[in-house]
Each structure stands twice: as C-alpha cells, then as structure tokens.
Amino acid sequence: MRIVLQRVSRSAVEVDGEITGLIGTGLLALVGVAQGDTEADARIAAAKTVGMRIFPDSDAKMNRSVADIGGAILIVSEFTLLADVRKGRRPAFTAAARPEEAVPILETFAEAIEAEGVRVAHGRFGAHMEVDLLNDGPVTIVFDVQDGRIR
C-alpha cells in the first residue's frame, strides 16, 4: 500500500455532481493498494495514519495526531499512486491490485481507522472523482506498507 497523507483544513470528494465525502480539519488519505497487499498491511497503515503526529500543539510543534485533535479522515482510492514510470512516457499500473482485491483492503483500512474513534469519509472506488482540499501547512507525508512493514 502506498499512502499519501495531506493535512487539511477541509476536504471533499465529488462524483457526478454528488459530494460523497466531506471533512473539516483532518487528513486526506490518498490510498493505492498494490497486488499482494493484505488486511494486516491495511491495519498497520491505519494505525500509522491515525497516530501520525503532524498537527500542531500549543507550542506550534507537530506533536498531535488526527485522533488527538478530534479530526476526520477522507479516504480516496488512487491506483495511480502505484504508477511505474521507468520506461517510456505512459505510466504502467500493473502493480496496482485489481478491484476484487483492492476493495476489501480499503474497507479494512477504513474500519481500522474508525475502530480508533476517528470519523471516516469516502470517495467512490473506481469512479472519476473530483477532490477538493485546503492543504494546511502544507504538510504532506508519503509512506508504504508492504509485507507487514512500513517502508
């Protein structure tokens, strides 16, 4: 899994003119599920996402998590995060999981976040989405989870 976290003041995702997910202060999580990713990987990624101390404390130091501030997380699936651009000019997406593999992993990721007491909003898997965000900072963190380890 590849996760791109953006600290936001607000974020929304729209599909065919309908807002499917909307949050205030929190995180926009762009999530790419790779072939071979597991539910265990999703739970590890969720714990890291919820616990990531990237919100300011009273001294303006990044020392608080999304859970600490009572924020929410907007999850948007994005297979293009797994693009292979080493050859030619057209990215290859062969590392991305097929929908029947990716959807349960994304569901596990969301459920694990909710189990930590953080509200989750969603995009719509496989749809053309328009994502709106007000990046706060900007703060953007990228990490991978593979074979049960954060990379």
N, CA, C and O atoms as a GROMACS GRO file, in nm:
protein
  604
    1MET      N    1   0.085  -0.118   0.000
    1MET     CA    2   0.000   0.000   0.000
    1MET      C    3   0.088   0.123   0.000
    1MET      O    4   0.192   0.129   0.066
    2ARG      N    5   0.044   0.219  -0.075
    2ARG     CA    6   0.111   0.349  -0.072
    2ARG      C    7   0.007   0.448  -0.022
    2ARG      O    8  -0.104   0.456  -0.073
    3ILE      N    9   0.047   0.525   0.079
    3ILE     CA   10  -0.042   0.622   0.140
    3ILE      C   11   0.020   0.760   0.126
    3ILE      O   12   0.137   0.780   0.157
    4VAL      N   13  -0.059   0.855   0.079
    4VAL     CA   14  -0.021   0.995   0.076
    4VAL      C   15  -0.119   1.066   0.168
    4VAL      O   16  -0.239   1.071   0.142
    5LEU      N   17  -0.065   1.122   0.277
    5LEU     CA   18  -0.147   1.195   0.373
    5LEU      C   19  -0.125   1.344   0.354
    5LEU      O   20  -0.011   1.390   0.347
    6GLN      N   21  -0.233   1.417   0.346
    6GLN     CA   22  -0.224   1.562   0.340
    6GLN      C   23  -0.305   1.618   0.456
    6GLN      O   24  -0.423   1.588   0.473
    7ARG      N   25  -0.239   1.700   0.537
    7ARG     CA   26  -0.309   1.767   0.647
    7ARG      C   27  -0.396   1.876   0.586
    7ARG      O   28  -0.347   1.960   0.510
    8VAL      N   29  -0.524   1.875   0.620
    8VAL     CA   30  -0.617   1.966   0.556
    8VAL      C   31  -0.701   2.042   0.658
    8VAL      O   32  -0.727   1.995   0.769
    9SER      N   33  -0.741   2.162   0.617
    9SER     CA   34  -0.840   2.239   0.693
    9SER      C   35  -0.980   2.194   0.655
    9SER      O   36  -1.074   2.201   0.735
   10ARG      N   37  -0.993   2.147   0.530
   10ARG     CA   38  -1.117   2.089   0.482
   10ARG      C   39  -1.086   2.010   0.355
   10ARG      O   40  -0.987   2.038   0.286
   11SER      N   41  -1.170   1.912   0.325
   11SER     CA   42  -1.155   1.837   0.201
   11SER      C   43  -1.288   1.774   0.166
   11SER      O   44  -1.368   1.740   0.253
   12ALA      N   45  -1.310   1.758   0.035
   12ALA     CA   46  -1.434   1.697  -0.014
   12ALA      C   47  -1.403   1.621  -0.141
   12ALA      O   48  -1.308   1.652  -0.213
   13VAL      N   49  -1.484   1.521  -0.167
   13VAL     CA   50  -1.475   1.448  -0.293
   13VAL      C   51  -1.615   1.442  -0.354
   13VAL      O   52  -1.714   1.420  -0.286
   14GLU      N   53  -1.617   1.464  -0.486
   14GLU     CA   54  -1.743   1.470  -0.559
   14GLU      C   55  -1.739   1.371  -0.674
   14GLU      O   56  -1.638   1.358  -0.743
   15VAL      N   57  -1.850   1.300  -0.695
   15VAL     CA   58  -1.864   1.206  -0.806
   15VAL      C   59  -1.995   1.239  -0.876
   15VAL      O   60  -2.102   1.238  -0.815
   16ASP      N   61  -1.987   1.268  -1.005
   16ASP     CA   62  -2.106   1.300  -1.085
   16ASP      C   63  -2.194   1.406  -1.019
   16ASP      O   64  -2.316   1.392  -1.016
   17GLY      N   65  -2.132   1.512  -0.967
   17GLY     CA   66  -2.205   1.621  -0.908
   17GLY      C   67  -2.254   1.598  -0.766
   17GLY      O   68  -2.317   1.686  -0.707
   18GLU      N   69  -2.227   1.480  -0.710
   18GLU     CA   70  -2.270   1.446  -0.574
   18GLU      C   71  -2.149   1.441  -0.482
   18GLU      O   72  -2.049   1.376  -0.512
   19ILE      N   73  -2.157   1.510  -0.368
   19ILE     CA   74  -2.049   1.503  -0.269
   19ILE      C   75  -2.063   1.370  -0.196
   19ILE      O   76  -2.163   1.345  -0.129
   20THR      N   77  -1.960   1.285  -0.209
   20THR     CA   78  -1.963   1.153  -0.144
   20THR      C   79  -1.887   1.153  -0.012
   20THR      O   80  -1.908   1.065   0.071
   21GLY      N   81  -1.800   1.250   0.007
   21GLY     CA   82  -1.723   1.259   0.130
   21GLY      C   83  -1.685   1.403   0.158
   21GLY      O   84  -1.647   1.477   0.067
   22LEU      N   85  -1.695   1.443   0.285
   22LEU     CA   86  -1.666   1.580   0.324
   22LEU      C   87  -1.615   1.581   0.467
   22LEU      O   88  -1.676   1.523   0.556
   23ILE      N   89  -1.501   1.648   0.489
   23ILE     CA   90  -1.447   1.662   0.624
   23ILE      C   91  -1.401   1.805   0.647
   23ILE      O   92  -1.377   1.880   0.552
   24GLY      N   93  -1.390   1.841   0.774
   24GLY     CA   94  -1.325   1.966   0.812
   24GLY      C   95  -1.179   1.936   0.841
   24GLY      O   96  -1.113   1.872   0.760
   25THR      N   97  -1.128   1.981   0.953
   25THR     CA   98  -0.988   1.960   0.989
   25THR      C   99  -0.958   1.811   0.999
   25THR      O  100  -1.033   1.736   1.061
   26GLY      N  101  -0.849   1.771   0.939
   26GLY     CA  102  -0.810   1.630   0.945
   26GLY      C  103  -0.710   1.595   0.838
   26GLY      O  104  -0.618   1.672   0.807
   27LEU      N  105  -0.729   1.476   0.780
   27LEU     CA  106  -0.635   1.424   0.680
   27LEU      C  107  -0.709   1.379   0.555
   27LEU      O  108  -0.814   1.316   0.564
   28LEU      N  109  -0.653   1.411   0.441
   28LEU     CA  110  -0.693   1.349   0.316
   28LEU      C  111  -0.594   1.235   0.296
   28LEU      O  112  -0.473   1.258   0.289
   29ALA      N  113  -0.645   1.113   0.286
   29ALA     CA  114  -0.560   0.996   0.266
   29ALA      C  115  -0.583   0.942   0.126
   29ALA      O  116  -0.688   0.883   0.097
   30LEU      N  117  -0.486   0.962   0.039
   30LEU     CA  118  -0.488   0.901  -0.093
   30LEU      C  119  -0.424   0.764  -0.077
   30LEU      O  120  -0.311   0.753  -0.028
   31VAL      N  121  -0.494   0.658  -0.119
   31VAL     CA  122  -0.450   0.522  -0.091
   31VAL      C  123  -0.441   0.441  -0.219
   31VAL      O  124  -0.539   0.426  -0.293
   32GLY      N  125  -0.322   0.388  -0.244
   32GLY     CA  126  -0.301   0.297  -0.356
   32GLY      C  127  -0.279   0.157  -0.302
   32GLY      O  128  -0.187   0.134  -0.223
   33VAL      N  129  -0.363   0.063  -0.344
   33VAL     CA  130  -0.350  -0.076  -0.299
   33VAL      C  131  -0.276  -0.154  -0.407
   33VAL      O  132  -0.318  -0.155  -0.523
   34ALA      N  133  -0.167  -0.218  -0.368
   34ALA     CA  134  -0.084  -0.295  -0.461
   34ALA      C  135  -0.123  -0.442  -0.458
   34ALA      O  136  -0.181  -0.491  -0.361
   35GLN      N  137  -0.090  -0.512  -0.564
   35GLN     CA  138  -0.109  -0.657  -0.566
   35GLN      C  139  -0.035  -0.718  -0.448
   35GLN      O  140   0.080  -0.682  -0.421
   36GLY      N  141  -0.100  -0.810  -0.380
   36GLY     CA  142  -0.035  -0.878  -0.269
   36GLY      C  143  -0.051  -0.809  -0.134
   36GLY      O  144  -0.012  -0.866  -0.032
   37ASP      N  145  -0.108  -0.688  -0.132
   37ASP     CA  146  -0.133  -0.623  -0.004
   37ASP      C  147  -0.235  -0.704   0.074
   37ASP      O  148  -0.321  -0.771   0.017
   38THR      N  149  -0.224  -0.698   0.206
   38THR     CA  150  -0.309  -0.780   0.292
   38THR      C  151  -0.390  -0.692   0.388
   38THR      O  152  -0.365  -0.573   0.402
   39GLU      N  153  -0.486  -0.756   0.452
   39GLU     CA  154  -0.563  -0.684   0.554
   39GLU      C  155  -0.472  -0.644   0.671
   39GLU      O  156  -0.495  -0.541   0.734
   40ALA      N  157  -0.372  -0.725   0.700
   40ALA     CA  158  -0.275  -0.688   0.804
   40ALA      C  159  -0.201  -0.560   0.765
   40ALA      O  160  -0.178  -0.474   0.849
   41ASP      N  161  -0.163  -0.548   0.638
   41ASP     CA  162  -0.099  -0.425   0.590
   41ASP      C  163  -0.192  -0.306   0.608
   41ASP      O  164  -0.149  -0.198   0.649
   42ALA      N  165  -0.320  -0.326   0.579
   42ALA     CA  166  -0.418  -0.219   0.591
   42ALA      C  167  -0.433  -0.173   0.736
   42ALA      O  168  -0.445  -0.054   0.764
   43ARG      N  169  -0.431  -0.269   0.830
   43ARG     CA  170  -0.442  -0.233   0.972
   43ARG      C  171  -0.317  -0.158   1.019
   43ARG      O  172  -0.328  -0.065   1.098
   44ILE      N  173  -0.200  -0.198   0.971
   44ILE     CA  174  -0.075  -0.128   1.006
   44ILE      C  175  -0.079   0.014   0.950
   44ILE      O  176  -0.043   0.109   1.020
   45ALA      N  177  -0.123   0.028   0.825
   45ALA     CA  178  -0.132   0.160   0.762
   45ALA      C  179  -0.232   0.249   0.836
   45ALA      O  180  -0.209   0.369   0.854
   46ALA      N  181  -0.343   0.191   0.880
   46ALA     CA  182  -0.444   0.267   0.953
   46ALA      C  183  -0.388   0.317   1.087
   46ALA      O  184  -0.407   0.433   1.123
   47ALA      N  185  -0.320   0.229   1.160
   47ALA     CA  186  -0.262   0.268   1.288
   47ALA      C  187  -0.160   0.380   1.270
   47ALA      O  188  -0.157   0.474   1.349
   48LYS      N  189  -0.078   0.370   1.167
   48LYS     CA  190   0.022   0.473   1.141
   48LYS      C  191  -0.046   0.605   1.103
   48LYS      O  192  -0.005   0.712   1.147
   49THR      N  193  -0.151   0.596   1.022
   49THR     CA  194  -0.225   0.716   0.980
   49THR      C  195  -0.288   0.786   1.099
   49THR      O  196  -0.274   0.908   1.114
   50VAL      N  197  -0.357   0.711   1.183
   50VAL     CA  198  -0.425   0.769   1.299
   50VAL      C  199  -0.326   0.825   1.400
   50VAL      O  200  -0.353   0.928   1.463
   51GLY      N  201  -0.212   0.761   1.416
   51GLY     CA  202  -0.115   0.801   1.516
   51GLY      C  203  -0.012   0.903   1.472
   51GLY      O  204   0.064   0.953   1.554
   52MET      N  205  -0.009   0.935   1.343
   52MET     CA  206   0.091   1.027   1.288
   52MET      C  207   0.077   1.165   1.353
   52MET      O  208  -0.027   1.230   1.342
   53ARG      N  209   0.182   1.208   1.420
   53ARG     CA  210   0.179   1.336   1.493
   53ARG      C  211   0.223   1.449   1.400
   53ARG      O  212   0.340   1.485   1.395
   54ILE      N  213   0.125   1.503   1.326
   54ILE     CA  214   0.156   1.608   1.229
   54ILE      C  215   0.067   1.730   1.245
   54ILE      O  216   0.064   1.817   1.158
   55PHE      N  217  -0.005   1.738   1.358
   55PHE     CA  218  -0.086   1.856   1.388
   55PHE      C  219  -0.018   1.934   1.500
   55PHE      O  220   0.045   1.874   1.588
   56PRO      N  221  -0.029   2.066   1.498
   56PRO     CA  222   0.044   2.147   1.596
   56PRO      C  223  -0.016   2.138   1.736
   56PRO      O  224  -0.136   2.127   1.756
   57ASP      N  225   0.076   2.143   1.833
   57ASP     CA  226   0.035   2.154   1.973
   57ASP      C  227   0.033   2.303   2.010
   57ASP      O  228   0.043   2.389   1.922
   58SER      N  229   0.020   2.332   2.137
   58SER     CA  230   0.012   2.472   2.182
   58SER      C  231   0.141   2.550   2.158
   58SER      O  232   0.140   2.673   2.161
   59ASP      N  233   0.251   2.479   2.135
   59ASP     CA  234   0.379   2.543   2.105
   59ASP      C  235   0.409   2.546   1.956
   59ASP      O  236   0.521   2.577   1.915
   60ALA      N  237   0.308   2.513   1.874
   60ALA     CA  238   0.319   2.511   1.727
   60ALA      C  239   0.415   2.404   1.677
   60ALA      O  240   0.467   2.414   1.566
   61LYS      N  241   0.440   2.302   1.758
   61LYS     CA  242   0.522   2.188   1.716
   61LYS      C  243   0.429   2.077   1.668
   61LYS      O  244   0.323   2.054   1.727
   62MET      N  245   0.470   2.007   1.562
   62MET     CA  246   0.388   1.895   1.514
   62MET      C  247   0.398   1.783   1.616
   62MET      O  248   0.492   1.703   1.615
   63ASN      N  249   0.300   1.778   1.705
   63ASN     CA  250   0.307   1.686   1.816
   63ASN      C  251   0.173   1.619   1.848
   63ASN      O  252   0.162   1.547   1.947
   64ARG      N  253   0.071   1.644   1.763
   64ARG     CA  254  -0.062   1.588   1.787
   64ARG      C  255  -0.109   1.509   1.666
   64ARG      O  256  -0.076   1.542   1.552
   65SER      N  257  -0.186   1.405   1.692
   65SER     CA  258  -0.239   1.321   1.584
   65SER      C  259  -0.379   1.366   1.547
   65SER      O  260  -0.439   1.451   1.614
   66VAL      N  261  -0.432   1.311   1.440
   66VAL     CA  262  -0.569   1.340   1.398
   66VAL      C  263  -0.667   1.297   1.507
   66VAL      O  264  -0.770   1.362   1.528
   67ALA      N  265  -0.636   1.189   1.577
   67ALA     CA  266  -0.721   1.146   1.688
   67ALA      C  267  -0.715   1.246   1.803
   67ALA      O  268  -0.817   1.275   1.865
   68ASP      N  269  -0.596   1.298   1.831
   68ASP     CA  270  -0.578   1.395   1.940
   68ASP      C  271  -0.660   1.521   1.918
   68ASP      O  272  -0.711   1.580   2.014
   69ILE      N  273  -0.673   1.563   1.793
   69ILE     CA  274  -0.743   1.689   1.765
   69ILE      C  275  -0.892   1.668   1.736
   69ILE      O  276  -0.965   1.766   1.715
   70GLY      N  277  -0.937   1.544   1.734
   70GLY     CA  278  -1.077   1.516   1.702
   70GLY      C  279  -1.108   1.538   1.556
   70GLY      O  280  -1.221   1.571   1.520
   71GLY      N  281  -1.009   1.519   1.470
   71GLY     CA  282  -1.026   1.538   1.326
   71GLY      C  283  -1.085   1.416   1.258
   71GLY      O  284  -1.116   1.316   1.322
   72ALA      N  285  -1.099   1.426   1.128
   72ALA     CA  286  -1.156   1.318   1.047
   72ALA      C  287  -1.058   1.285   0.934
   72ALA      O  288  -0.962   1.358   0.910
   73ILE      N  289  -1.085   1.175   0.866
   73ILE     CA  290  -1.001   1.132   0.754
   73ILE      C  291  -1.090   1.106   0.634
   73ILE      O  292  -1.188   1.031   0.643
   74LEU      N  293  -1.055   1.166   0.521
   74LEU     CA  294  -1.121   1.141   0.394
   74LEU      C  295  -1.033   1.044   0.315
   74LEU      O  296  -0.920   1.077   0.282
   75ILE      N  297  -1.086   0.926   0.286
   75ILE     CA  298  -1.011   0.823   0.215
   75ILE      C  299  -1.052   0.823   0.068
   75ILE      O  300  -1.169   0.812   0.034
   76VAL      N  301  -0.950   0.836  -0.018
   76VAL     CA  302  -0.972   0.835  -0.162
   76VAL      C  303  -0.880   0.730  -0.223
   76VAL      O  304  -0.758   0.740  -0.211
   77SER      N  305  -0.938   0.630  -0.287
   77SER     CA  306  -0.855   0.527  -0.352
   77SER      C  307  -0.793   0.587  -0.477
   77SER      O  308  -0.858   0.661  -0.551
   78GLU      N  309  -0.666   0.555  -0.499
   78GLU     CA  310  -0.595   0.613  -0.613
   78GLU      C  311  -0.488   0.516  -0.663
   78GLU      O  312  -0.374   0.516  -0.616
   79PHE      N  313  -0.527   0.432  -0.761
   79PHE     CA  314  -0.434   0.333  -0.815
   79PHE      C  315  -0.316   0.398  -0.884
   79PHE      O  316  -0.211   0.335  -0.898
   80THR      N  317  -0.330   0.524  -0.927
   80THR     CA  318  -0.220   0.590  -0.998
   80THR      C  319  -0.099   0.616  -0.909
   80THR      O  320   0.009   0.648  -0.959
   81LEU      N  321  -0.116   0.604  -0.777
   81LEU     CA  322  -0.001   0.617  -0.687
   81LEU      C  323   0.101   0.507  -0.712
   81LEU      O  324   0.218   0.520  -0.674
   82LEU      N  325   0.057   0.400  -0.774
   82LEU     CA  326   0.146   0.286  -0.798
   82LEU      C  327   0.201   0.284  -0.940
   82LEU      O  328   0.246   0.180  -0.989
   83ALA      N  329   0.198   0.398  -1.006
   83ALA     CA  330   0.246   0.408  -1.143
   83ALA      C  331   0.394   0.372  -1.154
   83ALA      O  332   0.476   0.413  -1.072
   84ASP      N  333   0.426   0.295  -1.256
   84ASP     CA  334   0.565   0.263  -1.290
   84ASP      C  335   0.600   0.352  -1.409
   84ASP      O  336   0.546   0.335  -1.518
   85VAL      N  337   0.692   0.446  -1.387
   85VAL     CA  338   0.727   0.543  -1.491
   85VAL      C  339   0.869   0.523  -1.542
   85VAL      O  340   0.926   0.612  -1.605
   86ARG      N  341   0.926   0.406  -1.515
   86ARG     CA  342   1.066   0.383  -1.553
   86ARG      C  343   1.088   0.375  -1.703
   86ARG      O  344   1.196   0.410  -1.751
   87LYS      N  345   0.988   0.329  -1.778
   87LYS     CA  346   1.006   0.311  -1.921
   87LYS      C  347   0.902   0.392  -1.998
   87LYS      O  348   0.784   0.395  -1.963
   88GLY      N  349   0.948   0.459  -2.102
   88GLY     CA  350   0.857   0.532  -2.189
   88GLY      C  351   0.792   0.651  -2.122
   88GLY      O  352   0.839   0.700  -2.019
   89ARG      N  353   0.683   0.695  -2.183
   89ARG     CA  354   0.614   0.815  -2.134
   89ARG      C  355   0.475   0.785  -2.080
   89ARG      O  356   0.412   0.872  -2.020
   90ARG      N  357   0.428   0.663  -2.100
   90ARG     CA  358   0.298   0.626  -2.047
   90ARG      C  359   0.319   0.540  -1.924
   90ARG      O  360   0.383   0.435  -1.932
   91PRO      N  361   0.265   0.582  -1.810
   91PRO     CA  362   0.283   0.502  -1.688
   91PRO      C  363   0.216   0.366  -1.701
   91PRO      O  364   0.113   0.351  -1.767
   92ALA      N  365   0.276   0.267  -1.636
   92ALA     CA  366   0.215   0.134  -1.628
   92ALA      C  367   0.159   0.118  -1.487
   92ALA      O  368   0.219   0.164  -1.389
   93PHE      N  369   0.044   0.053  -1.478
   93PHE     CA  370  -0.022   0.037  -1.348
   93PHE      C  371  -0.035  -0.109  -1.310
   93PHE      O  372  -0.128  -0.148  -1.238
   94THR      N  373   0.057  -0.191  -1.357
   94THR     CA  374   0.050  -0.335  -1.335
   94THR      C  375   0.068  -0.374  -1.189
   94THR      O  376   0.028  -0.484  -1.150
   95ALA      N  377   0.127  -0.288  -1.108
   95ALA     CA  378   0.147  -0.319  -0.966
   95ALA      C  379   0.020  -0.299  -0.884
   95ALA      O  380   0.009  -0.350  -0.772
   96ALA      N  381  -0.076  -0.226  -0.939
   96ALA     CA  382  -0.200  -0.198  -0.866
   96ALA      C  383  -0.286  -0.324  -0.856
   96ALA      O  384  -0.293  -0.404  -0.948
   97ALA      N  385  -0.350  -0.338  -0.740
   97ALA     CA  386  -0.439  -0.452  -0.719
   97ALA      C  387  -0.565  -0.436  -0.803
   97ALA      O  388  -0.612  -0.324  -0.826
   98ARG      N  389  -0.620  -0.547  -0.847
   98ARG     CA  390  -0.748  -0.547  -0.918
   98ARG      C  391  -0.859  -0.512  -0.818
   98ARG      O  392  -0.841  -0.531  -0.697
   99PRO      N  393  -0.970  -0.461  -0.864
   99PRO     CA  394  -1.078  -0.417  -0.774
   99PRO      C  395  -1.121  -0.522  -0.672
   99PRO      O  396  -1.142  -0.489  -0.555
  100GLU      N  397  -1.134  -0.647  -0.714
  100GLU     CA  398  -1.179  -0.751  -0.620
  100GLU      C  399  -1.080  -0.774  -0.506
  100GLU      O  400  -1.118  -0.824  -0.400
  101GLU      N  401  -0.954  -0.738  -0.527
  101GLU     CA  402  -0.852  -0.747  -0.422
  101GLU      C  403  -0.842  -0.616  -0.345
  101GLU      O  404  -0.824  -0.617  -0.223
  102ALA      N  405  -0.853  -0.503  -0.414
  102ALA     CA  406  -0.831  -0.372  -0.353
  102ALA      C  407  -0.946  -0.329  -0.261
  102ALA      O  408  -0.920  -0.273  -0.154
  103VAL      N  409  -1.069  -0.353  -0.301
  103VAL     CA  410  -1.184  -0.304  -0.223
  103VAL      C  411  -1.183  -0.358  -0.080
  103VAL      O  412  -1.200  -0.279   0.013
  104PRO      N  413  -1.164  -0.490  -0.057
  104PRO     CA  414  -1.161  -0.537   0.081
  104PRO      C  415  -1.046  -0.478   0.163
  104PRO      O  416  -1.061  -0.457   0.284
  105ILE      N  417  -0.934  -0.451   0.100
  105ILE     CA  418  -0.821  -0.390   0.170
  105ILE      C  419  -0.856  -0.247   0.212
  105ILE      O  420  -0.828  -0.206   0.324
  106LEU      N  421  -0.917  -0.172   0.121
  106LEU     CA  422  -0.960  -0.036   0.154
  106LEU      C  423  -1.065  -0.036   0.264
  106LEU      O  424  -1.063   0.051   0.352
  107GLU      N  425  -1.156  -0.131   0.260
  107GLU     CA  426  -1.258  -0.141   0.365
  107GLU      C  427  -1.194  -0.171   0.500
  107GLU      O  428  -1.234  -0.114   0.602
  108THR      N  429  -1.096  -0.259   0.502
  108THR     CA  430  -1.025  -0.290   0.626
  108THR      C  431  -0.952  -0.166   0.678
  108THR      O  432  -0.954  -0.139   0.798
  109PHE      N  433  -0.889  -0.092   0.589
  109PHE     CA  434  -0.820   0.032   0.626
  109PHE      C  435  -0.918   0.129   0.694
  109PHE      O  436  -0.888   0.183   0.800
  110ALA      N  437  -1.033   0.150   0.631
  110ALA     CA  438  -1.134   0.242   0.686
  110ALA      C  439  -1.189   0.192   0.820
  110ALA      O  440  -1.202   0.270   0.915
  111GLU      N  441  -1.220   0.064   0.829
  111GLU     CA  442  -1.274   0.007   0.952
  111GLU      C  443  -1.174   0.018   1.067
  111GLU      O  444  -1.213   0.043   1.181
  112ALA      N  445  -1.046  -0.002   1.037
  112ALA     CA  446  -0.943   0.007   1.141
  112ALA      C  447  -0.929   0.151   1.190
  112ALA      O  448  -0.903   0.174   1.309
  113ILE      N  449  -0.945   0.248   1.103
  113ILE     CA  450  -0.940   0.388   1.143
  113ILE      C  451  -1.061   0.420   1.231
  113ILE      O  452  -1.047   0.482   1.337
  114GLU      N  453  -1.178   0.377   1.188
  114GLU     CA  454  -1.299   0.402   1.266
  114GLU      C  455  -1.292   0.334   1.403
  114GLU      O  456  -1.343   0.388   1.501
  115ALA      N  457  -1.228   0.218   1.410
  115ALA     CA  458  -1.213   0.148   1.538
  115ALA      C  459  -1.128   0.228   1.636
  115ALA      O  460  -1.137   0.207   1.757
  116GLU      N  461  -1.046   0.319   1.584
  116GLU     CA  462  -0.965   0.407   1.668
  116GLU      C  463  -1.042   0.532   1.710
  116GLU      O  464  -0.988   0.619   1.778
  117GLY      N  465  -1.169   0.541   1.670
  117GLY     CA  466  -1.253   0.653   1.709
  117GLY      C  467  -1.244   0.774   1.619
  117GLY      O  468  -1.289   0.883   1.657
  118VAL      N  469  -1.187   0.757   1.501
  118VAL     CA  470  -1.174   0.869   1.406
  118VAL      C  471  -1.280   0.854   1.298
  118VAL      O  472  -1.296   0.746   1.239
  119ARG      N  473  -1.353   0.963   1.272
  119ARG     CA  474  -1.457   0.960   1.168
  119ARG      C  475  -1.392   0.949   1.031
  119ARG      O  476  -1.289   1.011   1.004
  120VAL      N  477  -1.455   0.869   0.944
  120VAL     CA  478  -1.404   0.846   0.809
  120VAL      C  479  -1.510   0.888   0.708
  120VAL      O  480  -1.628   0.859   0.724
  121ALA      N  481  -1.466   0.957   0.603
  121ALA     CA  482  -1.548   0.986   0.486
  121ALA      C  483  -1.479   0.920   0.368
  121ALA      O  484  -1.361   0.888   0.374
  122HIS      N  485  -1.554   0.899   0.258
  122HIS     CA  486  -1.501   0.820   0.147
  122HIS      C  487  -1.525   0.886   0.012
  122HIS      O  488  -1.619   0.963  -0.007
  123GLY      N  489  -1.436   0.852  -0.080
  123GLY     CA  490  -1.463   0.872  -0.221
  123GLY      C  491  -1.541   0.751  -0.269
  123GLY      O  492  -1.598   0.678  -0.188
  124ARG      N  493  -1.545   0.729  -0.400
  124ARG     CA  494  -1.614   0.612  -0.455
  124ARG      C  495  -1.514   0.534  -0.541
  124ARG      O  496  -1.462   0.585  -0.641
  125PHE      N  497  -1.489   0.411  -0.502
  125PHE     CA  498  -1.390   0.328  -0.571
  125PHE      C  499  -1.423   0.318  -0.720
  125PHE      O  500  -1.537   0.292  -0.757
  126GLY      N  501  -1.322   0.338  -0.803
  126GLY     CA  502  -1.334   0.319  -0.946
  126GLY      C  503  -1.403   0.432  -1.020
  126GLY      O  504  -1.412   0.428  -1.143
  127ALA      N  505  -1.451   0.532  -0.949
  127ALA     CA  506  -1.521   0.644  -1.013
  127ALA      C  507  -1.423   0.754  -1.048
  127ALA      O  508  -1.312   0.762  -0.994
  128HIS      N  509  -1.465   0.839  -1.141
  128HIS     CA  510  -1.390   0.962  -1.168
  128HIS      C  511  -1.429   1.060  -1.057
  128HIS      O  512  -1.545   1.101  -1.047
  129MET      N  513  -1.332   1.096  -0.975
  129MET     CA  514  -1.358   1.180  -0.858
  129MET      C  515  -1.292   1.316  -0.874
  129MET      O  516  -1.183   1.329  -0.930
  130GLU      N  517  -1.361   1.416  -0.825
  130GLU     CA  518  -1.304   1.549  -0.814
  130GLU      C  519  -1.279   1.574  -0.666
  130GLU      O  520  -1.371   1.577  -0.585
  131VAL      N  521  -1.151   1.592  -0.633
  131VAL     CA  522  -1.111   1.606  -0.493
  131VAL      C  523  -1.074   1.752  -0.468
  131VAL      O  524  -0.991   1.810  -0.538
  132ASP      N  525  -1.137   1.809  -0.368
  132ASP     CA  526  -1.112   1.947  -0.328
  132ASP      C  527  -1.047   1.944  -0.191
  132ASP      O  528  -1.091   1.870  -0.103
  133LEU      N  529  -0.943   2.022  -0.172
  133LEU     CA  530  -0.879   2.026  -0.041
  133LEU      C  531  -0.815   2.161  -0.017
  133LEU      O  532  -0.773   2.230  -0.110
  134LEU      N  533  -0.810   2.196   0.109
  134LEU     CA  534  -0.734   2.312   0.152
  134LEU      C  535  -0.622   2.256   0.238
  134LEU      O  536  -0.641   2.226   0.356
  135ASN      N  537  -0.503   2.241   0.176
  135ASN     CA  538  -0.388   2.182   0.243
  135ASN      C  539  -0.342   2.279   0.351
  135ASN      O  540  -0.323   2.398   0.326
  136ASP      N  541  -0.325   2.227   0.471
  136ASP     CA  542  -0.287   2.307   0.587
  136ASP      C  543  -0.139   2.291   0.612
  136ASP      O  544  -0.095   2.187   0.662
  137GLY      N  545  -0.061   2.392   0.580
  137GLY     CA  546   0.083   2.387   0.605
  137GLY      C  547   0.165   2.441   0.490
  137GLY      O  548   0.217   2.552   0.504
  138PRO      N  549   0.180   2.376   0.382
  138PRO     CA  550   0.132   2.242   0.351
  138PRO      C  551   0.211   2.133   0.425
  138PRO      O  552   0.331   2.146   0.450
  139VAL      N  553   0.139   2.028   0.459
  139VAL     CA  554   0.201   1.910   0.520
  139VAL      C  555   0.155   1.790   0.439
  139VAL      O  556   0.036   1.760   0.432
  140THR      N  557   0.251   1.721   0.379
  140THR     CA  558   0.222   1.601   0.300
  140THR      C  559   0.323   1.493   0.339
  140THR      O  560   0.444   1.516   0.335
  141ILE      N  561   0.272   1.376   0.377
  141ILE     CA  562   0.355   1.264   0.420
  141ILE      C  563   0.323   1.144   0.330
  141ILE      O  564   0.207   1.114   0.305
  142VAL      N  565   0.428   1.077   0.283
  142VAL     CA  566   0.411   0.959   0.198
  142VAL      C  567   0.479   0.840   0.265
  142VAL      O  568   0.593   0.850   0.311
  143PHE      N  569   0.407   0.727   0.272
  143PHE     CA  570   0.471   0.605   0.322
  143PHE      C  571   0.409   0.484   0.255
  143PHE      O  572   0.297   0.488   0.204
  144ASP      N  573   0.484   0.375   0.257
  144ASP     CA  574   0.439   0.248   0.202
  144ASP      C  575   0.432   0.145   0.313
  144ASP      O  576   0.510   0.149   0.408
  145VAL      N  577   0.338   0.053   0.301
  145VAL     CA  578   0.331  -0.063   0.388
  145VAL      C  579   0.332  -0.185   0.299
  145VAL      O  580   0.249  -0.200   0.209
  146GLN      N  581   0.428  -0.273   0.324
  146GLN     CA  582   0.443  -0.394   0.243
  146GLN      C  583   0.495  -0.505   0.330
  146GLN      O  584   0.588  -0.487   0.409
  147ASP      N  585   0.434  -0.621   0.315
  147ASP     CA  586   0.476  -0.738   0.392
  147ASP      C  587   0.478  -0.711   0.542
  147ASP      O  588   0.567  -0.757   0.614
  148GLY      N  589   0.377  -0.634   0.589
  148GLY     CA  590   0.366  -0.609   0.732
  148GLY      C  591   0.462  -0.506   0.787
  148GLY      O  592   0.473  -0.490   0.909
  149ARG      N  593   0.534  -0.435   0.699
  149ARG     CA  594   0.632  -0.338   0.747
  149ARG      C  595   0.611  -0.202   0.678
  149ARG      O  596   0.572  -0.195   0.562
  150ILE      N  597   0.638  -0.098   0.753
  150ILE     CA  598   0.632   0.036   0.696
  150ILE      C  599   0.765   0.064   0.629
  150ILE      O  600   0.872   0.040   0.686
  151ARG      N  601   0.757   0.113   0.509
  151ARG     CA  602   0.879   0.142   0.430
  151ARG      C  603   0.882   0.287   0.393
  151ARG      O  604   0.976   0.331   0.327
   0.00000   0.00000   0.00000
